[in-house]
């Protein structure tokens, strides 16, 4: 157990390093591109993501998670997943290639067809290294992935910015995406020297399909839910409005996605290892959630208080209309880590059937809410996401709580202090804005400073003992 504890802590650390490095670098280049390009350019990217992200779910088909969850994997398992993923990626690319002109007609964008064809090549590139990355994840080797992730984002961002400064417009976004994926592919193949052999068996693949198929269906529903906003905004409003929403979504989701990725990538394989020890799994889940939510709530409430200044000084004045979307989405994403933790508990316990059931219930509710949003205005439409994530947590926690005896009430009591610390952080930062009463870089930076200082002071009173617990009893 001590060896697993050591690996888990190292995994969390290097997953943290990877996300800080890659996301920090990605944000840096994203800000530069936002200043060089127009909302319409990012709108085209948002339309393209509707199909690319949905296709990515089908290419993986839940098999990478099935490999991680499986107690022992053979070379035959790895080969089956590799050839299946590669074959599906090629088939899907052909479908996208053929249908892309009709997508352009649907959104009334003449240059969208070629853009989708080029960006979708990344689907095949990603499929080539799913097994390599899965093998590294099973061994909790996140340090190697951290190096690869940082270098790929760095090279992709540099080429993207150079392209934008050279007048390539929206194509600089495609260059950035494909370069990042290519460098990542080369790095994973170089670090994890696994090569496929010419072996494939549908019969053996079926053993993982019962688990993976439910993951596939759930992920398909989830990505349909997220992409539906891009479809409706792009269709009923404009590419510029979709671009504003896309940027707001990118920057509001970054903290939650980062924190979830940092812990979730480690928690799923660790939970899988502890699937026969429910009490220990509960303790790990409890500590990880507590640690994550202390940071999450404070960060999001701070973001809410500095939203106007952030968009004005960092992205540029042309992006200020995205601020209302950003604030609404912040409320949506601040509950995402709690949402994901309960999903991982179900999947790591081998209960993808419960995972599927919870997701179906969530998205039945979502269809009702989405209908109201579409018939109303764009702000109510975006608010549907916040409501859905909030309700989705309770649905997921209801199913997961019985597996490790970690009830919804106990979870909410655990995160009560992090939540109130977040409010304290946001309010003190917002008071600076009220007192300063002007839009300036100085007031923006001082707001951030006061918010961080408030979090630090509050953590000494509310969270210090919890950090001690996490550090000293992470897996005890």
C-alpha positions as CSV (number, residue, x, y, z in Angstrom):
1,X,0.0,0.0,0.0
2,X,2.9,2.4,0.7
3,X,4.2,1.9,-2.8
4,X,0.7,2.7,-4.2
5,X,0.5,5.8,-2.0
6,X,3.9,7.0,-3.2
7,X,2.9,6.4,-6.8
8,X,-0.4,8.2,-6.3
9,X,1.2,11.3,-4.7
10,X,3.8,11.4,-7.5
11,X,1.1,10.9,-10.1
12,X,-0.9,13.8,-8.6
13,X,2.2,16.0,-8.6
14,X,3.3,15.3,-12.2
15,X,-0.3,15.5,-13.4
16,X,-0.4,18.9,-11.7
17,X,2.9,19.9,-13.4
18,X,1.7,18.7,-16.8
19,X,-1.6,20.7,-16.5
20,X,0.0,23.8,-15.2
21,X,2.7,23.7,-17.9
22,X,0.4,22.8,-20.8
23,X,-2.6,24.9,-19.9
24,X,-0.5,27.9,-18.9
25,X,1.3,27.7,-22.2
26,X,-1.9,27.1,-24.0
27,X,-3.5,30.1,-22.4
28,X,-0.5,32.3,-23.2
29,X,-0.8,31.4,-26.9
30,X,-4.6,31.5,-26.8
31,X,-4.5,35.1,-25.5
32,X,-2.1,36.1,-28.3
33,X,-4.3,34.4,-31.0
34,X,-7.5,36.1,-29.5
35,X,-5.9,39.5,-30.0
36,X,-4.8,38.6,-33.6
37,X,-7.9,36.9,-34.8
38,X,-11.6,37.7,-34.8
39,X,-14.6,36.2,-32.9
40,X,-15.8,34.9,-36.3
41,X,-12.6,32.8,-36.6
42,X,-13.2,31.2,-33.2
43,X,-16.8,30.7,-34.2
44,X,-15.6,28.5,-37.1
45,X,-13.5,26.5,-34.7
46,X,-16.6,26.1,-32.4
47,X,-18.6,24.8,-35.3
48,X,-15.8,22.3,-36.2
49,X,-15.5,21.1,-32.7
50,X,-19.1,20.0,-32.8
51,X,-18.1,17.1,-35.1
52,X,-14.4,16.6,-34.1
53,X,-15.1,16.2,-30.4
54,X,-18.1,13.9,-31.0
55,X,-16.0,11.8,-33.4
56,X,-13.2,11.5,-30.9
57,X,-15.6,9.8,-28.4
58,X,-16.5,7.1,-31.0
59,X,-12.9,6.5,-31.9
60,X,-11.9,5.6,-28.4
61,X,-15.3,3.9,-27.7
62,X,-14.5,3.7,-24.0
63,X,-11.8,1.1,-24.5
64,X,-8.9,3.1,-23.1
65,X,-10.8,3.4,-19.8
66,X,-11.6,-0.3,-20.1
67,X,-7.9,-1.1,-20.4
68,X,-7.1,1.1,-17.3
69,X,-10.0,-0.5,-15.3
70,X,-9.0,-4.1,-16.3
71,X,-6.9,-5.9,-13.6
72,X,-4.5,-7.5,-16.1
73,X,-4.0,-6.6,-19.8
74,X,-2.3,-8.7,-22.4
75,X,-0.6,-7.7,-25.6
76,X,-3.7,-9.1,-27.4
77,X,-5.9,-6.6,-25.5
78,X,-3.6,-3.7,-26.5
79,X,-3.6,-4.8,-30.2
80,X,-7.3,-5.3,-30.3
81,X,-7.9,-1.7,-29.0
82,X,-5.3,-0.2,-31.3
83,X,-6.6,-1.7,-34.5
84,X,-10.2,-1.0,-33.6
85,X,-9.4,2.7,-32.7
86,X,-7.4,3.2,-35.9
87,X,-10.0,1.6,-38.1
88,X,-12.9,3.6,-36.6
89,X,-10.9,6.8,-36.9
90,X,-10.4,6.3,-40.6
91,X,-14.0,5.4,-41.2
92,X,-15.2,8.5,-39.3
93,X,-12.8,10.7,-41.1
94,X,-14.2,9.5,-44.5
95,X,-17.7,10.2,-43.2
96,X,-16.7,13.7,-42.0
97,X,-15.0,14.4,-45.4
98,X,-18.0,13.4,-47.4
99,X,-20.5,15.3,-45.2
100,X,-18.5,18.5,-44.6
101,X,-20.0,20.4,-47.5
102,X,-23.5,19.9,-46.1
103,X,-22.2,21.1,-42.7
104,X,-21.0,24.3,-44.4
105,X,-24.5,24.7,-45.9
106,X,-26.2,24.1,-42.6
107,X,-24.2,26.9,-40.8
108,X,-24.1,29.0,-44.0
109,X,-20.3,29.2,-43.9
110,X,-18.6,28.7,-47.2
111,X,-15.1,28.0,-45.9
112,X,-16.2,25.7,-43.1
113,X,-16.1,22.5,-45.3
114,X,-12.4,22.6,-46.0
115,X,-11.5,23.7,-42.5
116,X,-13.3,20.6,-41.0
117,X,-11.6,18.3,-43.5
118,X,-8.1,19.6,-42.4
119,X,-8.7,19.7,-38.6
120,X,-10.3,16.3,-38.6
121,X,-7.0,14.7,-39.8
122,X,-6.1,15.0,-36.1
123,X,-8.5,12.2,-35.3
124,X,-6.3,9.7,-37.1
125,X,-3.2,11.1,-35.5
126,X,-4.7,10.8,-32.0
127,X,-5.9,7.2,-32.6
128,X,-2.3,6.1,-33.3
129,X,-1.2,6.7,-29.7
130,X,-4.2,5.9,-27.5
131,X,-2.6,2.6,-26.4
132,X,0.8,4.3,-25.7
133,X,-0.8,6.8,-23.4
134,X,-3.0,4.2,-21.7
135,X,0.0,2.1,-20.9
136,X,1.7,5.1,-19.3
137,X,-1.4,5.9,-17.3
138,X,-1.8,2.4,-16.0
139,X,1.7,2.6,-14.6
140,X,0.9,6.1,-13.2
141,X,3.8,7.5,-15.2
142,X,2.6,11.1,-15.5
143,X,6.1,12.7,-15.5
144,X,6.8,11.5,-19.0
145,X,3.3,12.6,-20.2
146,X,4.0,16.0,-18.6
147,X,7.1,16.5,-20.7
148,X,5.3,15.4,-23.9
149,X,2.3,17.6,-23.2
150,X,4.3,20.7,-22.5
151,X,6.5,20.4,-25.6
152,X,3.6,19.6,-27.9
153,X,1.6,22.7,-26.7
154,X,4.7,24.9,-26.9
155,X,5.5,24.0,-30.6
156,X,1.9,24.1,-31.6
157,X,1.3,27.4,-30.0
158,X,4.5,28.9,-31.6
159,X,3.5,27.8,-35.1
160,X,-0.1,29.0,-34.6
161,X,1.0,32.5,-33.5
162,X,3.5,32.8,-36.3
163,X,0.8,31.7,-38.8
164,X,-1.6,34.3,-37.4
165,X,0.9,37.1,-37.6
166,X,1.6,36.0,-41.2
167,X,-2.0,36.5,-42.2
168,X,-3.3,33.0,-42.2
169,X,-6.4,33.9,-40.3
170,X,-8.5,31.0,-39.1
171,X,-6.0,28.5,-40.6
172,X,-3.6,29.4,-37.9
173,X,-6.0,27.7,-35.5
174,X,-5.8,24.5,-37.6
175,X,-2.0,24.7,-37.8
176,X,-1.8,25.0,-34.0
177,X,-4.1,22.0,-33.4
178,X,-2.5,19.7,-35.9
179,X,1.1,20.6,-34.9
180,X,0.2,20.0,-31.2
181,X,-1.3,16.6,-32.0
182,X,1.7,15.5,-34.3
183,X,4.3,16.5,-31.7
184,X,2.3,14.6,-29.0
185,X,2.1,11.5,-31.2
186,X,5.8,11.5,-31.9
187,X,6.6,12.0,-28.2
188,X,4.3,9.2,-27.0
189,X,5.7,6.8,-29.6
190,X,9.3,7.7,-28.6
191,X,8.7,7.5,-24.8
192,X,6.5,4.4,-24.7
193,X,8.1,2.2,-27.3
194,X,5.1,0.0,-27.9
195,X,4.5,-1.3,-31.4
196,X,1.3,-3.0,-32.6
197,X,1.4,-6.5,-34.1
198,X,-0.9,-7.7,-36.8
199,X,-3.4,-9.3,-34.5
200,X,-7.1,-8.6,-34.1
201,X,-10.0,-10.6,-32.6
202,X,-13.5,-9.3,-32.2
203,X,-14.2,-12.2,-29.8
204,X,-11.6,-11.0,-27.3
205,X,-12.6,-7.3,-27.8
206,X,-16.1,-8.2,-26.7
207,X,-14.9,-8.9,-23.2
208,X,-14.1,-5.2,-22.7
209,X,-17.1,-4.0,-24.8
210,X,-19.6,-4.5,-21.9
211,X,-17.7,-1.9,-19.9
212,X,-16.5,0.2,-22.8
213,X,-19.8,0.4,-24.6
214,X,-21.5,2.0,-21.7
215,X,-18.7,4.5,-21.4
216,X,-19.1,5.1,-25.1
217,X,-22.8,5.8,-24.9
218,X,-22.4,8.0,-21.8
219,X,-19.6,10.0,-23.4
220,X,-21.6,10.3,-26.6
221,X,-24.6,11.8,-24.7
222,X,-22.3,14.1,-22.8
223,X,-20.5,15.5,-25.8
224,X,-23.8,15.9,-27.6
225,X,-25.0,17.9,-24.6
226,X,-22.0,20.2,-24.7
227,X,-21.9,20.6,-28.5
228,X,-25.6,21.3,-28.7
229,X,-24.9,24.8,-27.5
230,X,-22.5,25.3,-30.4
231,X,-25.0,24.0,-32.9
232,X,-27.9,26.2,-31.7
233,X,-25.8,29.3,-31.2
234,X,-24.1,28.9,-34.6
235,X,-27.4,28.2,-36.4
236,X,-29.7,30.7,-34.8
237,X,-27.3,33.5,-34.0
238,X,-24.0,34.2,-35.8
239,X,-20.4,32.9,-36.1
240,X,-19.3,36.0,-34.1
241,X,-21.7,35.2,-31.3
242,X,-20.5,31.6,-31.3
243,X,-16.9,32.9,-31.2
244,X,-17.7,34.9,-28.1
245,X,-19.4,31.9,-26.4
246,X,-16.4,29.7,-27.5
247,X,-13.9,32.0,-25.8
248,X,-16.0,32.4,-22.7
249,X,-16.3,28.6,-22.5
250,X,-12.6,28.0,-23.0
251,X,-11.5,30.3,-20.2
252,X,-14.3,29.5,-17.8
253,X,-13.8,25.7,-18.1
254,X,-10.0,25.9,-17.8
255,X,-9.7,25.8,-14.0
256,X,-12.2,23.0,-13.5
257,X,-10.9,20.9,-16.4
258,X,-7.4,21.4,-15.1
259,X,-8.1,20.4,-11.6
260,X,-10.3,17.5,-12.7
261,X,-7.5,16.3,-15.1
262,X,-4.9,16.7,-12.4
263,X,-6.7,14.4,-9.9
264,X,-9.0,12.4,-12.1
265,X,-6.3,11.0,-14.3
266,X,-4.7,9.6,-11.1
267,X,-7.9,8.8,-9.2
268,X,-9.4,6.5,-11.9
269,X,-6.4,4.0,-12.0
270,X,-6.0,4.3,-8.2
271,X,-9.7,3.7,-7.6
272,X,-9.5,0.8,-9.9
273,X,-6.7,-0.7,-7.8
274,X,-8.8,-0.2,-4.7
275,X,-12.1,-1.4,-6.1
276,X,-12.2,-4.3,-3.7
277,X,-11.4,-2.1,-0.7
278,X,-14.4,0.3,-0.4
279,X,-13.3,2.0,2.8
280,X,-9.9,3.0,1.4
281,X,-11.5,4.1,-1.8
282,X,-13.8,6.4,0.2
283,X,-10.9,7.9,2.1
284,X,-9.0,8.6,-1.2
285,X,-12.1,10.1,-2.8
286,X,-12.9,12.2,0.3
287,X,-9.4,13.6,0.5
288,X,-9.1,14.3,-3.3
289,X,-12.5,16.0,-3.4
290,X,-11.7,18.1,-0.4
291,X,-8.4,19.3,-1.7
292,X,-9.7,20.0,-5.2
293,X,-12.8,21.9,-4.0
294,X,-10.8,24.2,-1.7
295,X,-9.0,25.4,-4.8
296,X,-11.9,25.2,-7.2
297,X,-14.5,27.4,-5.4
298,X,-12.0,30.1,-4.5
299,X,-10.6,30.3,-8.0
300,X,-14.1,30.5,-9.6
301,X,-15.4,33.2,-7.2
302,X,-12.2,35.2,-7.9
303,X,-12.8,34.8,-11.6
304,X,-16.3,36.1,-11.3
305,X,-15.1,39.2,-9.6
306,X,-12.4,40.1,-12.1
307,X,-14.2,39.0,-15.3
308,X,-14.6,42.4,-16.9
309,X,-11.0,43.4,-16.3
310,X,-9.7,40.1,-17.5
311,X,-11.5,40.2,-20.9
312,X,-10.6,43.9,-21.4
313,X,-6.9,43.9,-20.5
314,X,-6.0,40.3,-21.4
315,X,-8.1,39.4,-24.5
316,X,-8.9,42.9,-25.7
317,X,-12.0,45.2,-25.8
318,X,-13.6,43.3,-28.7
319,X,-14.2,40.3,-26.4
320,X,-16.1,42.2,-23.7
321,X,-19.5,41.0,-24.9
322,X,-18.3,37.5,-23.9
323,X,-18.3,38.5,-20.2
324,X,-22.0,37.6,-19.4
325,X,-21.4,34.1,-21.0
326,X,-18.2,33.7,-19.0
327,X,-19.9,34.5,-15.7
328,X,-22.8,32.1,-16.3
329,X,-20.4,29.3,-17.3
330,X,-18.3,29.9,-14.2
331,X,-21.3,28.8,-12.1
332,X,-21.7,25.8,-14.3
333,X,-18.1,24.6,-14.1
334,X,-17.4,25.2,-10.4
335,X,-19.3,22.0,-9.6
336,X,-17.7,19.9,-12.3
337,X,-15.0,18.3,-10.1
338,X,-17.6,16.9,-7.7
339,X,-19.5,15.7,-10.7
340,X,-16.5,13.9,-12.1
341,X,-15.4,12.3,-8.8
342,X,-18.7,10.5,-8.5
343,X,-18.4,9.3,-12.1
344,X,-15.0,7.9,-11.5
345,X,-16.2,6.0,-8.4
346,X,-18.8,4.2,-10.5
347,X,-16.5,3.4,-13.4
348,X,-13.6,2.3,-11.2
349,X,-15.9,0.0,-9.3
350,X,-16.8,-1.6,-12.6
351,X,-20.4,-0.2,-12.4
352,X,-20.5,1.4,-15.8
353,X,-24.2,0.3,-15.8
354,X,-24.9,2.8,-13.0
355,X,-22.9,5.4,-14.7
356,X,-25.0,4.9,-17.9
357,X,-28.2,5.0,-15.9
358,X,-27.3,8.2,-14.1
359,X,-26.3,9.9,-17.4
360,X,-29.5,8.9,-19.1
361,X,-31.5,10.5,-16.3
362,X,-29.4,13.6,-16.4
363,X,-29.9,14.2,-20.1
364,X,-33.6,13.5,-20.1
365,X,-33.7,16.5,-17.7
366,X,-31.4,18.3,-20.0
367,X,-33.6,17.9,-23.1
368,X,-36.4,19.6,-21.2
369,X,-34.2,22.5,-20.0
370,X,-32.6,22.9,-23.5
371,X,-36.0,23.2,-25.1
372,X,-36.8,26.1,-22.7
373,X,-33.5,27.7,-23.5
374,X,-33.8,27.5,-27.3
375,X,-37.3,29.0,-27.1
376,X,-36.0,31.9,-24.9
377,X,-32.9,34.0,-25.4
378,X,-29.2,33.2,-25.7
379,X,-28.5,34.0,-22.0
380,X,-31.2,31.5,-20.8
381,X,-29.8,29.0,-23.3
382,X,-26.3,29.3,-21.8
383,X,-27.8,29.2,-18.2
384,X,-29.1,25.7,-19.0
385,X,-25.6,24.4,-18.8
386,X,-25.1,25.8,-15.3
387,X,-28.4,24.3,-14.1
388,X,-27.6,20.9,-15.8
389,X,-24.2,20.6,-14.1
390,X,-25.7,21.5,-10.7
391,X,-28.5,19.0,-11.0
392,X,-26.1,16.4,-12.6
393,X,-23.9,16.3,-9.5
394,X,-26.9,15.2,-7.3
395,X,-27.9,12.5,-9.8
396,X,-24.3,11.1,-10.0
397,X,-23.7,11.3,-6.3
398,X,-27.0,9.5,-5.6
399,X,-25.8,6.4,-7.6
400,X,-22.1,6.6,-6.5
401,X,-22.7,7.1,-2.8
402,X,-24.0,3.6,-2.2
403,X,-20.9,2.0,-3.7
404,X,-18.5,3.4,-1.0
405,X,-20.9,4.7,1.6
406,X,-20.1,8.3,0.9
407,X,-23.5,10.0,1.0
408,X,-24.6,13.3,-0.7
409,X,-25.1,14.9,2.8
410,X,-21.5,13.9,3.8
411,X,-20.1,15.2,0.6
412,X,-21.9,18.5,0.9
413,X,-20.8,18.9,4.5
414,X,-17.2,18.2,3.4
415,X,-17.2,20.9,0.8
416,X,-19.1,23.5,2.9
417,X,-16.0,25.2,4.2
418,X,-14.3,25.3,0.8
419,X,-17.5,26.9,-0.6
420,X,-17.7,29.6,2.0
421,X,-13.9,30.3,1.6
422,X,-14.6,30.7,-2.1
423,X,-17.3,33.3,-1.4
424,X,-15.0,35.1,1.0
425,X,-12.3,35.2,-1.6
426,X,-14.6,36.5,-4.3
427,X,-16.3,39.1,-2.1
428,X,-13.1,40.7,-0.8
429,X,-11.7,40.9,-4.4
430,X,-15.0,42.5,-5.6
431,X,-14.9,45.1,-2.8
432,X,-11.6,46.3,-4.3
433,X,-13.4,47.0,-7.6
434,X,-16.2,48.9,-5.8
435,X,-13.7,51.0,-3.8
436,X,-11.3,51.6,-6.7
437,X,-14.2,52.4,-9.1
438,X,-12.2,52.5,-12.3
439,X,-11.1,50.1,-15.0
440,X,-7.3,50.0,-14.8
441,X,-4.5,47.4,-14.9
442,X,-3.5,48.5,-11.4
443,X,-7.0,47.8,-10.0
444,X,-7.2,44.4,-11.9
445,X,-3.9,43.2,-10.5
446,X,-4.8,44.5,-7.0
447,X,-8.1,42.6,-7.2
448,X,-6.2,39.4,-7.9
449,X,-3.7,40.1,-5.1
450,X,-6.4,40.7,-2.6
451,X,-8.3,37.6,-3.7
452,X,-5.2,35.4,-3.3
453,X,-4.3,36.9,0.0
454,X,-7.9,36.4,1.2
455,X,-7.8,32.7,0.1
456,X,-4.5,32.2,2.0
457,X,-5.8,33.9,5.2
458,X,-9.0,32.0,5.0
459,X,-7.3,28.7,4.3
460,X,-5.2,29.1,7.5
461,X,-8.5,29.2,9.5
462,X,-10.7,26.9,7.4
463,X,-8.4,24.5,5.6
464,X,-5.0,24.0,7.2
465,X,-6.0,20.9,9.1
466,X,-7.5,19.4,6.0
467,X,-4.2,19.9,4.1
468,X,-2.5,18.1,7.0
469,X,-5.0,15.2,6.7
470,X,-4.5,14.9,3.0
471,X,-0.7,15.0,3.3
472,X,-0.5,12.5,6.2
473,X,-3.3,10.1,5.5
474,X,-3.7,10.2,1.7
475,X,-4.3,6.5,1.5
476,X,-4.4,5.4,5.1
